[in-house]
């Protein structure tokens, strides 16, 4: 039961952070939305920042697991490299994508909020590393510098696509980013 309450707090607070904003969401709002006592919330989390970190980890882990499974379903190298854009489009079309959760939180805090700041930075690094692994598996005779260039390009296109899709409330930025990604691959041989 405790795990269910903790998950309920994370999911409820996370939805508030994601849709209303981190700074615009107060502890009392979370308590009311969760329909729990203040003591229950503080039994599971020391602070709003602790809830935020749990939410960021939950959101990132869920995204990375879904993306990883999505990539594994693609057999052809090119489709694996471009899968992040197809996955984003799928999330957008199901209504699950309302912008980048990490960017939204970071836009409301300062680097002095070190634990949250470091959590988001680490998650971005994990995504970049994951993209580098895909490049390493799917591009023939690629140097470390080339892996970093290709995965970095795909990463920057992803970041732009997710932000612009949220701003424009349309998936055309995802489509455009997907069509631009092969430019980074024009001089490489796929396995």
Backbone torsions as a table, in degrees:
resi	resn	phi	psi	omega
1	UNK	NA	-40.5	-179.1
2	UNK	-60.0	-41.3	-180.0
3	UNK	-63.4	-39.2	179.1
4	UNK	-64.4	-40.0	178.3
5	UNK	-66.1	-44.3	179.5
6	UNK	-61.2	-45.8	177.6
7	UNK	-62.8	-39.6	178.3
8	UNK	-61.2	-43.1	178.0
9	UNK	-63.3	-47.2	-179.8
10	UNK	-59.8	-48.4	-177.7
11	UNK	-65.6	-43.5	-178.1
12	UNK	-68.6	-49.3	178.6
13	UNK	-63.4	-40.1	179.1
14	UNK	-60.0	-42.4	178.2
15	UNK	-63.9	-38.6	176.3
16	UNK	-65.6	-45.5	178.6
17	UNK	-59.9	-43.6	-174.3
18	UNK	-69.1	-39.3	-175.1
19	UNK	-97.9	-34.1	-176.0
20	UNK	-102.1	-27.2	-177.5
21	UNK	112.0	148.4	-179.0
22	UNK	-66.0	-49.1	-177.5
23	UNK	-70.9	-25.7	-179.4
24	UNK	-86.8	-1.6	179.0
25	UNK	-107.5	117.9	179.6
26	UNK	-100.2	164.9	179.1
27	UNK	-57.2	-44.8	-179.3
28	UNK	-63.0	-35.1	176.2
29	UNK	-63.6	-42.9	178.6
30	UNK	-63.3	-45.8	-180.0
31	UNK	-59.8	-46.3	179.3
32	UNK	-63.4	-45.1	-178.7
33	UNK	-65.9	-32.8	179.2
34	UNK	-81.4	-18.3	-176.3
35	UNK	58.1	51.3	179.2
36	UNK	-130.5	168.7	176.0
37	UNK	-82.3	153.5	178.6
38	UNK	-57.5	-39.7	179.4
39	UNK	-61.8	-35.5	178.9
40	UNK	-65.0	-44.3	179.4
41	UNK	-61.7	-48.1	-177.4
42	UNK	-72.6	-17.0	172.7
43	UNK	-67.9	-34.5	-177.1
44	UNK	-94.5	-30.5	-176.6
45	UNK	-138.6	138.0	-179.0
46	UNK	-75.9	-26.6	-173.0
47	UNK	-160.4	171.5	174.3
48	UNK	-63.6	-37.4	177.1
49	UNK	-59.7	-40.7	179.2
50	UNK	-64.7	-39.2	176.3
51	UNK	-64.0	-43.0	-179.8
52	UNK	-59.9	-44.5	180.0
53	UNK	-64.0	-42.1	177.5
54	UNK	-62.9	-40.8	177.8
55	UNK	-63.3	-47.0	180.0
56	UNK	-59.9	-42.4	179.2
57	UNK	-65.3	-43.3	179.1
58	UNK	-61.7	-47.0	-177.9
59	UNK	-64.0	-44.7	-179.6
60	UNK	-65.2	-47.0	-179.6
61	UNK	-60.4	-42.1	179.1
62	UNK	-64.0	-44.5	179.4
63	UNK	-63.0	-48.0	-177.3
64	UNK	-65.1	-38.5	177.6
65	UNK	-64.5	-45.4	178.6
66	UNK	-63.1	-43.1	178.9
67	UNK	-64.4	-43.8	179.8
68	UNK	-59.2	-45.4	178.3
69	UNK	-65.3	-39.2	179.3
70	UNK	-62.2	-44.1	179.8
71	UNK	-64.6	-42.7	-178.4
72	UNK	-61.6	-28.0	179.9
73	UNK	-72.8	-17.9	-180.0
74	UNK	-90.0	125.5	-177.4
75	UNK	-86.5	-41.5	-175.1
76	UNK	-78.6	139.2	-176.9
77	UNK	-53.6	-47.4	-177.7
78	UNK	-60.3	-39.4	-179.4
79	UNK	-68.5	-32.4	176.2
80	UNK	-68.2	-40.7	-179.9
81	UNK	-67.1	-32.0	-177.8
82	UNK	-96.9	0.5	-175.4
83	UNK	-59.5	-31.5	-178.0
84	UNK	-60.5	-34.8	179.8
85	UNK	-74.3	-38.9	177.2
86	UNK	-65.7	-38.7	178.3
87	UNK	-65.5	-43.4	176.8
88	UNK	-59.0	-44.9	-179.7
89	UNK	-61.2	-41.6	178.9
90	UNK	-62.8	-43.8	177.9
91	UNK	-62.8	-40.0	179.2
92	UNK	-64.1	-45.3	-176.4
93	UNK	-68.7	-24.8	176.8
94	UNK	-88.1	-3.2	178.9
95	UNK	85.5	4.1	-178.6
96	UNK	-81.2	-16.8	-175.9
97	UNK	-102.2	114.7	178.1
98	UNK	-128.5	41.0	-177.4
99	UNK	100.9	176.0	-179.2
100	UNK	-85.5	115.8	-177.1
101	UNK	-59.0	-39.0	-179.8
102	UNK	-69.0	-44.6	178.6
103	UNK	-63.2	-38.8	179.5
104	UNK	-61.3	-45.6	179.2
105	UNK	-64.9	-45.6	-177.6
106	UNK	-63.6	-28.6	179.6
107	UNK	-70.2	-14.0	-177.6
108	UNK	-107.5	-4.4	-178.2
109	UNK	-120.8	177.7	175.5
110	UNK	-119.1	165.4	177.6
111	UNK	-58.8	-16.6	177.2
112	UNK	-69.1	-20.8	173.7
113	UNK	-82.5	66.0	-165.8
114	UNK	-58.6	-40.9	-175.2
115	UNK	-66.2	-45.0	177.8
116	UNK	-66.9	-46.4	-179.3
117	UNK	-56.5	-48.5	-179.4
118	UNK	-65.4	-35.0	178.3
119	UNK	-62.1	-47.6	-179.6
120	UNK	-66.0	-43.7	178.0
121	UNK	-57.9	-44.2	-179.9
122	UNK	-63.5	-39.5	178.9
123	UNK	-65.1	-39.0	177.5
124	UNK	-65.2	-39.2	177.6
125	UNK	-64.8	-39.2	178.3
126	UNK	-63.4	-40.2	177.6
127	UNK	-65.2	-44.3	178.6
128	UNK	-61.8	-42.2	177.1
129	UNK	-62.5	-42.7	178.4
130	UNK	-60.0	-44.1	178.1
131	UNK	-63.1	-37.9	176.5
132	UNK	-62.9	-37.2	176.5
133	UNK	-63.3	-41.6	178.3
134	UNK	-62.5	-45.5	178.9
135	UNK	-59.9	-46.2	-180.0
136	UNK	-60.0	-33.9	179.9
137	UNK	-80.5	-25.2	-168.8
138	UNK	-113.1	-10.3	-179.7
139	UNK	-110.3	128.8	-178.5
140	UNK	-76.9	142.9	173.1
141	UNK	47.7	56.5	-176.6
142	UNK	-108.2	133.3	178.0
143	UNK	-82.8	167.5	178.4
144	UNK	-60.9	-39.5	179.1
145	UNK	-63.3	-40.2	179.2
146	UNK	-68.6	-38.5	176.5
147	UNK	-58.9	-46.7	-179.4
148	UNK	-64.2	-38.9	179.8
149	UNK	-66.4	-48.0	-177.5
150	UNK	-68.0	-49.4	-179.0
151	UNK	-65.5	-35.8	177.2
152	UNK	-64.7	-39.6	177.8
153	UNK	-64.9	-46.4	179.0
154	UNK	-62.1	-41.5	178.8
155	UNK	-60.7	-47.2	-179.8
156	UNK	-65.0	-37.2	176.0
157	UNK	-65.3	-40.4	176.5
158	UNK	-60.4	-49.9	-178.1
159	UNK	-59.1	-43.0	178.6
160	UNK	-66.1	-43.0	-178.3
161	UNK	-62.6	-44.0	-177.6
162	UNK	-68.0	-38.5	179.3
163	UNK	-68.6	-49.2	-176.8
164	UNK	-68.8	-31.5	175.9
165	UNK	-63.8	-41.0	177.6
166	UNK	-64.9	-45.8	-177.9
167	UNK	-63.7	-45.7	-175.4
168	UNK	-87.3	-8.5	-177.9
169	UNK	51.8	46.0	-178.6
170	UNK	-158.3	152.6	-177.2
171	UNK	-93.1	10.2	178.7
172	UNK	-60.0	-34.0	177.7
173	UNK	-63.4	-33.4	177.2
174	UNK	-65.7	-46.0	179.3
175	UNK	-60.3	-45.7	-179.2
176	UNK	-63.9	-43.3	178.2
177	UNK	-61.1	-40.1	179.3
178	UNK	-63.6	-38.5	179.8
179	UNK	-74.5	-24.1	178.6
180	UNK	-82.2	-26.0	-176.1
181	UNK	-57.5	-40.3	-180.0
182	UNK	-59.5	-20.1	176.5
183	UNK	-60.2	-36.7	178.2
184	UNK	-69.4	-16.9	-176.8
185	UNK	-105.1	1.7	-171.6
186	UNK	-62.5	-28.2	-177.8
187	UNK	-102.8	12.5	-177.9
188	UNK	-118.5	155.8	179.1
189	UNK	-102.5	124.3	179.1
190	UNK	-83.8	148.1	178.0
191	UNK	-79.4	NA	NA
